Amino acid sequence: MQNDTDKQADGEERTSAPEPDKLTTAQPEPAEEQVAATEEPEAGEAEPEPEPEAEAEAEVDDEEQAVTERADEPEPEAEPEAEEEDAIAADLARARAEAESYLDDLRRLQADFENYRKRTLREQTARTASASQALVARLLPVLDNFELAVSAAERSRDFDRMLKGVEMVLGALREVLEGEGLVKIEAEGKPFDPERHEAVIAVEQEDSEPGMVVDIVRAGYELGGKVLRPAMVKVAK
């Protein structure tokens, strides 16, 4: 036991004694740690304020960075309202152009129709005048025959010859009018037709049925298939 104790004591003495190399070759602390240690402010002391030039440089850098960021940003697109207004203006201009075109066409059409109406009126007037001229030319011989019949009656005072002359003129007149399309309406012995007959009186007729035309007061005529004048008749009741 004593030997162990002595050995332990000897070991402690060896470990506690400094080695010559370690005492002489102690390494200094790094320079950065020393600078940091020297620059750290002591407790309770305020940090030094930055210099004005540094602040100005920092502000200039911030402004340049902001300008650069704004330059890099894409330009904003046109507002939808402006685009819609442009589209409306374009549509309005196109509609106005179409309206002007339609108005010009309408004016041209109106002028053409007015010219056509005037031309048609002139042609109708010319045709009417031509037809009247032709009819009058055909009636001139009838007029001549009437004048001869009257002259002969004045000279001779012969009733039979005057009657014969008048009958001849009447036949010539009917021939001319029938050539123009004039047709006498048949009425006597026919059923009363309100579209072609005009009743002036109703009479009792034993041998006729009610509604039958028994006598003609004035002859009626048709021209070109249309009633020119209805026949005035007596109707049985």
C-alpha positions as CSV (number, residue, x, y, z in Angstrom):
1,M,0.0,0.0,0.0
2,Q,2.8,2.4,0.9
3,N,4.5,1.7,-2.4
4,D,1.4,2.5,-4.3
5,T,1.0,5.7,-2.5
6,D,4.5,6.7,-3.2
7,K,4.1,5.9,-6.9
8,Q,1.0,8.1,-7.1
9,A,2.7,11.0,-5.4
10,D,5.6,10.7,-7.8
11,G,3.2,10.7,-10.7
12,E,1.5,13.8,-9.5
13,E,4.7,15.6,-9.1
14,R,5.6,14.8,-12.7
15,T,2.4,16.0,-14.1
16,S,2.4,19.2,-12.1
17,A,5.8,20.3,-13.1
18,P,5.8,22.4,-16.3
19,E,7.7,21.1,-19.3
20,P,10.4,23.3,-20.6
21,D,9.2,23.2,-24.2
22,K,5.6,24.2,-23.4
23,L,6.7,27.2,-21.3
24,T,9.0,28.6,-24.0
25,T,6.8,27.9,-27.1
26,A,3.5,29.3,-26.0
27,Q,1.5,30.4,-29.2
28,P,0.0,33.8,-29.3
29,E,-3.8,34.4,-30.1
30,P,-4.8,35.0,-33.7
31,A,-4.6,38.5,-34.9
32,E,-8.3,38.7,-35.9
33,E,-9.4,37.7,-32.4
34,Q,-7.0,40.3,-30.9
35,V,-8.5,43.0,-33.3
36,A,-12.0,42.0,-32.5
37,A,-11.2,42.0,-28.8
38,T,-9.7,45.5,-29.1
39,E,-12.5,46.9,-31.3
40,E,-15.3,45.6,-29.1
41,P,-16.6,48.5,-27.1
42,E,-16.6,48.1,-23.4
43,A,-19.9,47.5,-21.6
44,G,-21.9,50.7,-21.3
45,E,-20.2,52.6,-24.1
46,A,-22.3,53.8,-27.3
47,E,-21.4,52.5,-30.7
48,P,-19.8,55.2,-32.9
49,E,-22.1,56.9,-35.4
50,P,-21.5,56.3,-39.2
51,E,-19.9,59.2,-41.0
52,P,-22.1,61.5,-43.3
53,E,-20.2,60.5,-46.4
54,A,-21.0,56.9,-45.9
55,E,-24.6,57.6,-45.4
56,A,-24.7,59.7,-48.7
57,E,-23.0,56.9,-50.6
58,A,-25.5,54.4,-49.2
59,E,-28.4,56.7,-50.3
60,V,-27.0,57.1,-53.8
61,D,-26.6,53.3,-54.1
62,D,-30.2,52.8,-53.0
63,E,-31.4,55.4,-55.6
64,E,-29.4,53.8,-58.4
65,Q,-30.8,50.4,-57.4
66,A,-34.3,51.7,-57.4
67,V,-33.8,53.3,-60.9
68,T,-32.4,50.1,-62.2
69,E,-35.3,48.1,-60.8
70,R,-37.8,50.6,-62.4
71,A,-36.0,50.3,-65.7
72,D,-36.1,46.6,-65.6
73,E,-39.8,46.5,-64.9
74,P,-42.0,46.0,-68.0
75,E,-44.0,49.0,-69.2
76,P,-47.7,48.8,-68.2
77,E,-50.1,47.8,-70.9
78,A,-52.7,50.3,-72.2
79,E,-55.7,50.6,-70.0
80,P,-58.8,48.6,-71.1
81,E,-60.9,51.7,-71.1
82,A,-58.7,53.5,-73.6
83,E,-58.7,50.4,-75.9
84,E,-62.5,50.3,-75.7
85,E,-62.8,54.0,-76.5
86,D,-60.6,53.5,-79.6
87,A,-62.7,50.5,-80.7
88,I,-65.9,52.5,-80.3
89,A,-64.4,55.5,-82.3
90,A,-63.4,53.2,-85.1
91,D,-66.8,51.5,-85.2
92,L,-68.5,54.9,-85.2
93,A,-66.3,56.2,-88.1
94,R,-67.1,53.0,-90.1
95,A,-70.8,53.3,-89.4
96,R,-70.7,57.0,-90.5
97,A,-69.0,56.0,-93.8
98,E,-71.6,53.3,-94.4
99,A,-74.4,55.7,-93.7
100,E,-72.9,58.3,-96.2
101,S,-72.7,55.5,-98.8
102,Y,-76.3,54.4,-98.2
103,L,-77.4,58.0,-98.4
104,D,-75.7,58.6,-101.7
105,D,-77.2,55.4,-103.1
106,L,-80.7,56.5,-101.9
107,R,-80.3,59.9,-103.5
108,R,-79.2,58.4,-106.7
109,L,-82.1,55.9,-106.6
110,Q,-84.5,58.8,-105.9
111,A,-83.2,60.8,-108.8
112,D,-83.5,57.7,-111.1
113,F,-87.1,57.1,-110.0
114,E,-88.0,60.8,-110.5
115,N,-86.6,60.6,-114.0
116,Y,-88.5,57.4,-114.7
117,R,-91.7,58.9,-113.4
118,K,-91.4,62.0,-115.6
119,R,-90.5,59.8,-118.7
120,T,-93.4,57.5,-118.0
121,L,-95.8,60.5,-117.7
122,R,-94.5,61.9,-121.0
123,E,-95.0,58.6,-122.7
124,Q,-98.5,58.1,-121.3
125,T,-99.4,61.6,-122.4
126,A,-98.0,60.9,-125.9
127,R,-99.9,57.6,-126.2
128,T,-103.1,59.3,-125.1
129,A,-102.7,62.1,-127.5
130,S,-101.9,59.6,-130.3
131,A,-104.9,57.5,-129.4
132,S,-107.2,60.5,-129.3
133,Q,-105.8,61.7,-132.6
134,A,-106.5,58.4,-134.3
135,L,-110.0,58.3,-132.9
136,V,-110.8,61.8,-134.0
137,A,-109.4,61.0,-137.4
138,R,-111.8,58.0,-137.7
139,L,-114.8,60.1,-136.5
140,L,-114.3,62.9,-139.1
141,P,-116.1,60.9,-141.9
142,V,-119.0,60.4,-139.5
143,L,-119.1,64.2,-138.9
144,D,-119.1,64.8,-142.7
145,N,-122.0,62.4,-143.2
146,F,-124.0,64.2,-140.5
147,E,-123.4,67.5,-142.2
148,L,-124.5,66.1,-145.6
149,A,-127.7,64.6,-144.1
150,V,-128.7,67.9,-142.4
151,S,-127.9,69.8,-145.6
152,A,-130.0,67.4,-147.7
153,A,-132.9,67.6,-145.3
154,E,-132.9,71.4,-145.4
155,R,-133.1,71.4,-149.2
156,S,-135.7,68.7,-149.8
157,R,-137.6,68.5,-146.6
158,D,-138.0,64.8,-147.3
159,F,-138.4,62.9,-144.1
160,D,-137.7,59.4,-145.5
161,R,-134.4,60.5,-147.1
162,M,-133.3,62.3,-144.0
163,L,-134.1,59.3,-141.9
164,K,-132.1,57.1,-144.2
165,G,-129.2,59.5,-144.1
166,V,-129.2,59.5,-140.2
167,E,-129.3,55.7,-140.1
168,M,-126.3,55.6,-142.3
169,V,-124.3,58.0,-140.2
170,L,-125.3,56.1,-137.0
171,G,-124.1,52.9,-138.6
172,A,-120.7,54.5,-139.5
173,L,-120.4,55.9,-135.9
174,R,-121.1,52.5,-134.4
175,E,-118.5,50.9,-136.7
176,V,-115.8,53.4,-135.6
177,L,-116.6,52.9,-131.9
178,E,-116.7,49.2,-132.1
179,G,-113.4,49.3,-133.8
180,E,-112.0,51.0,-130.7
181,G,-113.4,48.2,-128.5
182,L,-116.8,49.6,-127.5
183,V,-119.4,46.9,-126.9
184,K,-123.1,47.5,-126.1
185,I,-124.3,45.8,-122.8
186,E,-127.2,43.4,-123.4
187,A,-129.9,43.9,-120.8
188,E,-133.5,43.3,-122.1
189,G,-134.7,39.9,-121.1
190,K,-131.7,39.3,-118.9
191,P,-131.6,38.9,-115.1
192,F,-130.8,42.1,-113.3
193,D,-127.0,42.5,-112.7
194,P,-126.2,45.4,-110.3
195,E,-122.6,45.5,-111.8
196,R,-123.8,46.1,-115.4
197,H,-127.4,47.4,-114.9
198,E,-128.9,50.4,-113.1
199,A,-132.5,50.0,-112.1
200,V,-134.6,53.2,-112.5
201,I,-138.0,51.7,-111.8
202,A,-139.7,48.5,-110.8
203,V,-142.8,47.6,-112.8
204,E,-145.3,44.8,-112.7
205,Q,-145.0,42.4,-115.7
206,E,-147.2,39.4,-116.0
207,D,-145.1,37.4,-118.4
208,S,-141.8,38.2,-116.7
209,E,-140.3,36.8,-113.5
210,P,-139.4,39.2,-110.7
211,G,-135.9,40.5,-111.1
212,M,-135.8,40.4,-114.9
213,V,-135.0,43.4,-117.0
214,V,-138.1,44.3,-119.1
215,D,-137.1,47.4,-120.8
216,I,-133.9,49.6,-121.5
217,V,-134.2,53.3,-120.7
218,R,-130.6,54.1,-121.8
219,A,-128.1,51.8,-123.4
220,G,-124.9,50.8,-121.5
221,Y,-121.5,50.1,-122.9
222,E,-118.3,48.2,-122.1
223,L,-114.8,49.2,-123.3
224,G,-112.0,46.7,-123.1
225,G,-114.0,44.4,-120.9
226,K,-114.8,47.1,-118.3
227,V,-118.2,48.8,-117.7
228,L,-117.9,52.2,-119.3
229,R,-121.5,53.1,-118.4
230,P,-124.2,50.8,-116.9
231,A,-127.4,50.3,-118.7
232,M,-130.5,52.1,-117.2
233,V,-133.3,49.5,-117.1
234,K,-136.8,48.7,-115.9
235,V,-137.0,45.7,-113.6
236,A,-140.0,43.4,-113.1
237,K,-141.3,43.1,-109.5
